[in-house]
Amino acid sequence: QVQLVESGGGLVQTGGSLRLSCAVSGRTSSSVYMGWFRQAPGKDREFVARINWSTGSTFYADSVKGRFTISRDNAKNTVSLQMNNLKPEDTAIYYCALKVIGGGPYNYWGQGTQVTVSS
């Protein structure tokens, strides 16, 4: 069974940086996308970034492009999200998720980690 555990959230000032990590266990294939999503209070969950575990190719939401970087560490079985130049509108609960490429929606989710950016 796939399990995802996020860490690294916290409180940071505008313009600061945070690095989120997602520990992945139970993954049996490299043909997966690992994604980061976020949900702000009163808003729908939105896509932030994804990485193809096998090829390392990445894709970002326009709102974070140039500020956030997603990466994976095969040896540690983790996916990270480096967030720079944070803005108050980045405040949200951040979730990592996994989906099999070509297998439908993201169907494995972590519990989330809170990121708060103060102005």
SULQUI-V541611 format. One record per pair of residues at least 4 apart in sequence whose ideal C-beta (glycine too) atoms are under 6 Angstrom apart, sorted by sequence separation. I is the first residue (numbers start at 1). J is the second residue. If there is no record, write none. Layout:
# SULQUI-V541611
((I	J) (I	J))
This chain:
# SULQUI-V541611
((12	16) (60	64) (64	68) (86	90) (52	57) (60	65) (73	78) (12	18) (39	45) (51	58) (72	79) (99	106) (37	45) (50	59) (71	80) (97	106) (37	47) (38	48) (98	108) (8	19) (37	48) (49	60) (70	81) (8	20) (36	48) (58	70) (97	109) (8	21) (36	49) (48	61) (69	82) (7	21) (47	61) (95	109) (96	110) (35	50) (68	83) (95	110) (6	22) (48	64) (33	50) (34	51) (67	84) (95	112) (4	22) (5	23) (67	85) (34	53) (49	68) (51	70) (53	72) (93	112) (94	113) (4	24) (32	53) (49	70) (51	72) (93	114) (94	115) (3	25) (3	26) (30	53) (31	54) (2	26) (30	54) (1	26) (2	27) (91	116) (91	117) (90	117) (88	117) (86	117) (88	119) (34	79) (36	81) (40	92) (24	77) (39	92) (38	92) (39	93) (23	78) (38	94) (21	78) (22	79) (37	95) (21	80) (36	96) (20	81) (35	97) (19	82) (34	98) (18	83) (32	98) (33	99) (17	84) (32	100) (33	101) (15	85) (16	86) (31	101) (35	106) (12	86) (20	94) (22	96) (22	110) (6	96) (4	96) (2	98) (14	117) (4	108) (6	110) (9	113) (5	110) (9	114) (11	116) (12	117) (13	118) (14	119) (2	108) (4	110) (9	115) (6	113))
